Amino acid sequence: MALVEFQRHIMSTPARGRILLSVTGFNPQRWYDLLSKKRDVVLEPAGAEDPSIDYAVVWKQQPGILSRLPNLKVIFSIGAGVDHIFTGDPPPDVPIVRVIADNLTQYMCEYVCWRVLDHHRQGIHYRTQQARKVWRDAQQPPANEVSVGIMGLGELGRHAARALLALGFKVNGWSRGVRTMDGVSTFHGAEGMTPFLNATDILVVLLPLTPATEGIIDHSVLSRLRQDGPLGGPCLINAGRGRLQREADILRALEDGTLKEASLDVFEREPLAPESPLWPHPRVFVTPHAAAVSDPAHLAAPMLRQMEAFERGEALENLVDPKVGY
């Protein structure tokens, strides 16, 4: 059913539809408390199929739970990524909304700038010196000699690009399709990948996880980053999704000199196993998927506003294209 027809159809249904909340992590009790101020919220469907549920708010939802909701109208994803919705059973043929809040975008921008600046200003080098009580400055290139390449020029990538430009860095951007941005050298598609990588000293990965992007950060990609740049070697920052990267390839690239350093916020399996060699690696900075935590205090209100607008027959915002997975 086309979206316009679907929205006309639901105009005849009662307002203030009931919400199913199915959240793993992300403080589900806090989500429940905030959403239930405005709507009737349940944590489990009533029976094998529950016709009373109009909306689903999910993050790594229970397997198969969405297919048990015959009158489901809209799915809202708590996180910036929506790959969890397409994992396992296919979701019902209803609109899927990514909830975007200013604070989530700001958190990611802060993380990207923090890690870019740390690699640029040789944070790992100085922390090593501090542990050894060594007082020696290191050669420091200016920001305008360093190129930061952002893979993924969506809302998060574009916001980070603007901040990095303001700090004086050269910024490159790569996306699946054509995207342009003032001040950013943009590349797209398979034909643009190698030129993009060749021009990049610090690679920032903010791609969505889809069948086309799974495992994209491998040794082949890392080996095409600029090897003779001002930092003495390229650096990797992945704050997108863990399954975008091949961790064995990252470790190989660090050991053979293809990659100088890495900042990783996401991993193929989470939590990162205690025995992972990434934990103790002297040139890897690990954070526990904390770059941009979805805060229910900022995201619940936009969800509720979209539900109310939808029930008035207005168009949904930030819709996901199921064909491409984001």
FENZI-V137604 format. One record per residue. RES is the residue in three letters. PSI is psi in whole degrees, 0 to 359 (999 if undefined). OMEGA is omega in degrees with one decimal (999 if undefined). D_LAST is the distance of its C-alpha to the last C-alpha in Angstrom with 2 decimals. Layout:
BEGIN
res = {RES	RES}
psi = {PSI	PSI}
omega = {OMEGA	OMEGA}
d_last = {D_LAST	D_LAST}
END
This chain:
BEGIN
res = {MET	ALA	LEU	VAL	GLU	PHE	GLN	ARG	HIS	ILE	MET	SER	THR	PRO	ALA	ARG	GLY	ARG	ILE	LEU	LEU	SER	VAL	THR	GLY	PHE	ASN	PRO	GLN	ARG	TRP	TYR	ASP	LEU	LEU	SER	LYS	LYS	ARG	ASP	VAL	VAL	LEU	GLU	PRO	ALA	GLY	ALA	GLU	ASP	PRO	SER	ILE	ASP	TYR	ALA	VAL	VAL	TRP	LYS	GLN	GLN	PRO	GLY	ILE	LEU	SER	ARG	LEU	PRO	ASN	LEU	LYS	VAL	ILE	PHE	SER	ILE	GLY	ALA	GLY	VAL	ASP	HIS	ILE	PHE	THR	GLY	ASP	PRO	PRO	PRO	ASP	VAL	PRO	ILE	VAL	ARG	VAL	ILE	ALA	ASP	ASN	LEU	THR	GLN	TYR	MET	CYS	GLU	TYR	VAL	CYS	TRP	ARG	VAL	LEU	ASP	HIS	HIS	ARG	GLN	GLY	ILE	HIS	TYR	ARG	THR	GLN	GLN	ALA	ARG	LYS	VAL	TRP	ARG	ASP	ALA	GLN	GLN	PRO	PRO	ALA	ASN	GLU	VAL	SER	VAL	GLY	ILE	MET	GLY	LEU	GLY	GLU	LEU	GLY	ARG	HIS	ALA	ALA	ARG	ALA	LEU	LEU	ALA	LEU	GLY	PHE	LYS	VAL	ASN	GLY	TRP	SER	ARG	GLY	VAL	ARG	THR	MET	ASP	GLY	VAL	SER	THR	PHE	HIS	GLY	ALA	GLU	GLY	MET	THR	PRO	PHE	LEU	ASN	ALA	THR	ASP	ILE	LEU	VAL	VAL	LEU	LEU	PRO	LEU	THR	PRO	ALA	THR	GLU	GLY	ILE	ILE	ASP	HIS	SER	VAL	LEU	SER	ARG	LEU	ARG	GLN	ASP	GLY	PRO	LEU	GLY	GLY	PRO	CYS	LEU	ILE	ASN	ALA	GLY	ARG	GLY	ARG	LEU	GLN	ARG	GLU	ALA	ASP	ILE	LEU	ARG	ALA	LEU	GLU	ASP	GLY	THR	LEU	LYS	GLU	ALA	SER	LEU	ASP	VAL	PHE	GLU	ARG	GLU	PRO	LEU	ALA	PRO	GLU	SER	PRO	LEU	TRP	PRO	HIS	PRO	ARG	VAL	PHE	VAL	THR	PRO	HIS	ALA	ALA	ALA	VAL	SER	ASP	PRO	ALA	HIS	LEU	ALA	ALA	PRO	MET	LEU	ARG	GLN	MET	GLU	ALA	PHE	GLU	ARG	GLY	GLU	ALA	LEU	GLU	ASN	LEU	VAL	ASP	PRO	LYS	VAL	GLY	TYR}
psi = {131	152	317	315	321	317	323	322	317	352	333	357	156	147	177	53	157	147	134	126	117	95	129	120	197	31	68	329	322	319	315	313	317	315	325	353	335	336	163	121	135	153	344	141	151	100	183	323	131	105	355	350	124	328	149	128	116	154	116	55	164	137	132	359	328	328	352	15	90	337	20	134	320	143	129	128	129	316	168	327	153	10	332	332	329	1	133	227	140	142	161	156	71	162	142	130	129	127	120	126	149	322	327	316	319	318	315	319	316	317	313	314	319	311	324	313	324	317	318	316	18	49	315	319	313	327	324	317	319	318	331	1	46	130	94	125	157	155	135	112	151	157	327	356	354	132	123	126	125	120	109	99	46	202	314	315	320	322	316	321	317	320	320	324	319	333	353	0	151	140	129	152	139	138	166	314	179	127	139	154	131	130	353	133	114	145	158	158	180	323	338	353	308	313	322	311	317	334	9	130	321	116	122	122	115	30	153	158	118	170	330	336	351	127	16	330	88	186	326	315	313	326	345	359	157	120	343	31	179	347	356	13	155	157	153	135	119	110	18	262	146	325	4	337	154	105	328	324	324	314	318	316	325	322	325	5	0	326	134	309	165	141	119	122	344	155	160	320	134	142	156	129	141	331	0	134	353	326	305	359	129	346	24	132	122	131	150	65	51	10	317	87	132	115	114	332	334	337	333	318	314	324	312	322	321	321	315	318	320	319	343	1	12	157	146	152	156	46	145	139	108	335	327	345	16	999}
omega = {179.0	-175.9	-179.4	178.2	-179.5	-179.1	176.0	-178.9	-174.9	177.8	-177.9	-178.2	-179.0	177.4	176.7	-178.8	-178.3	-177.3	166.2	176.7	178.8	-170.7	171.3	-174.3	177.0	172.9	-176.8	-179.7	178.7	175.7	-179.1	-177.1	-176.5	-178.8	-176.0	173.7	-175.9	-172.5	171.2	-174.9	176.4	179.8	178.9	173.2	176.8	179.2	-176.9	174.9	-176.0	-178.9	-175.7	-175.6	177.8	-175.8	174.8	174.7	-166.3	165.8	-175.5	-173.9	176.4	-178.6	174.7	-172.6	-177.1	-178.8	-179.1	-175.7	-171.1	-179.0	179.4	-176.8	-176.8	172.7	176.4	177.5	-179.4	-176.7	177.2	177.5	179.5	-177.5	179.7	-179.4	-177.1	178.5	-180.0	-178.0	177.2	-179.3	175.2	-177.6	178.0	178.7	176.1	-174.5	168.6	-179.7	-179.2	177.2	-177.1	-176.2	177.4	177.1	-179.9	178.1	-178.9	177.9	178.4	-179.0	-178.2	179.8	177.9	-175.7	175.7	-179.4	179.8	176.8	-179.6	-176.8	169.8	-179.1	-179.0	178.9	-177.2	176.5	176.2	177.4	-179.3	-179.8	-179.2	-178.8	178.8	179.7	-178.1	178.6	-179.4	178.2	-174.4	175.9	174.8	-176.7	-175.9	173.7	-176.0	179.2	175.1	178.4	-179.3	174.6	-176.3	-177.9	171.8	-177.7	-177.8	-178.0	-178.5	178.2	178.2	-179.9	179.7	179.9	-179.8	174.7	179.7	177.7	175.6	-179.7	163.6	-177.7	172.1	176.9	176.7	178.0	-178.9	178.3	-176.9	173.0	177.8	-179.2	-179.6	176.5	-176.7	173.2	-172.8	179.0	178.3	174.2	-178.3	-177.0	179.6	-174.3	-176.7	175.9	177.9	-178.5	-179.2	-177.3	-171.0	175.3	178.3	-178.2	177.8	-175.7	178.9	-178.0	167.6	176.4	177.1	174.7	-178.6	-176.8	-178.7	178.6	-174.7	-179.9	-179.1	-175.9	178.9	178.3	-177.6	-178.3	179.1	173.1	-176.8	-175.4	-176.1	-176.9	-173.3	-178.9	-177.9	179.9	-177.2	179.0	-179.3	171.6	175.3	174.4	-179.9	179.2	-174.9	-176.2	169.4	-172.4	170.8	-172.9	176.2	178.6	177.1	178.6	177.2	-179.0	176.7	-177.0	-177.4	175.7	177.4	-177.0	179.7	-174.7	177.1	169.1	-174.8	177.1	-175.7	-170.9	-178.6	174.7	-178.8	-3.5	176.6	-175.7	-179.2	-178.3	-179.1	177.7	176.6	-177.7	-174.7	-173.8	-174.6	-178.2	177.0	175.9	-174.2	168.1	-169.9	-179.6	-173.6	-176.1	-177.8	-177.6	179.1	-177.2	-178.0	-179.7	-179.7	-173.6	-177.8	-177.4	176.3	176.1	-177.8	177.5	179.0	177.3	-179.9	178.8	179.4	179.4	172.3	179.4	-180.0	-177.1	174.1	178.8	175.7	178.9	177.2	171.8	-177.1	-177.3	-179.7	174.2	175.2	999}
d_last = {19.44	18.20	16.74	20.00	22.15	20.36	20.97	24.57	25.04	24.29	26.63	29.48	28.32	29.67	27.95	27.10	25.27	25.32	22.50	21.83	20.99	19.90	19.31	20.28	21.39	20.58	23.99	23.58	27.01	26.09	23.08	25.53	28.19	26.14	24.42	27.75	29.51	28.03	27.05	28.30	26.16	26.62	25.58	26.42	26.53	30.10	31.06	29.37	27.55	27.35	27.34	27.58	23.97	21.95	19.07	17.46	16.56	15.30	14.72	15.56	17.22	20.30	19.80	20.17	20.66	18.17	19.90	23.13	22.39	23.64	23.30	19.91	18.49	15.31	13.25	12.67	10.99	13.49	11.82	9.43	7.51	6.51	7.79	11.05	10.40	10.17	13.10	16.40	17.04	14.51	13.67	15.72	14.90	14.33	11.94	9.35	9.46	8.35	11.90	12.82	16.48	18.75	20.16	16.95	16.36	20.09	20.20	17.75	19.76	22.93	21.92	21.01	24.24	26.26	25.36	25.72	29.07	30.19	29.73	31.25	34.19	34.79	34.20	34.54	37.75	39.30	38.42	40.15	43.10	43.32	43.61	46.45	48.00	47.79	48.24	47.04	44.72	42.33	41.68	38.89	37.20	36.18	32.52	32.84	33.58	30.39	27.10	23.83	20.88	17.35	14.61	11.47	12.58	10.17	12.03	13.19	14.18	16.04	17.85	18.98	20.07	22.26	23.87	24.64	26.15	28.31	29.54	30.70	28.41	27.44	23.66	21.73	18.05	16.05	12.82	11.74	13.12	15.94	15.75	18.99	20.25	23.87	25.52	22.79	23.34	20.14	19.40	16.81	16.38	18.68	21.72	20.78	20.03	23.71	24.96	22.30	23.28	26.97	26.88	25.25	27.32	24.78	21.29	18.60	15.38	12.36	9.64	6.58	8.12	7.80	11.14	11.55	11.43	13.32	16.73	16.27	18.55	21.75	25.32	24.90	22.36	24.49	27.64	26.51	26.26	29.33	32.16	34.91	33.35	35.12	33.77	35.50	32.34	28.55	26.56	23.11	20.96	17.88	16.27	12.71	12.67	15.96	15.18	14.23	18.01	21.17	23.59	26.62	25.84	25.52	28.88	30.38	29.38	30.93	34.06	34.64	34.15	31.00	29.26	31.24	29.22	25.91	24.29	21.94	20.26	18.17	19.53	19.18	20.99	21.41	23.90	25.14	28.27	31.58	32.77	29.93	31.57	28.94	30.65	34.01	33.01	34.78	32.11	29.00	27.94	26.14	24.47	23.26	19.52	20.95	19.47	17.76	18.73	17.37	20.61	21.20	23.81	21.31	18.32	20.35	21.85	18.75	17.64	21.18	21.37	18.38	20.11	23.32	21.97	20.34	23.74	25.39	23.42	21.28	17.76	14.85	13.04	9.50	8.24	4.93	5.62	6.79	8.27	5.85	3.81	0.00}
END
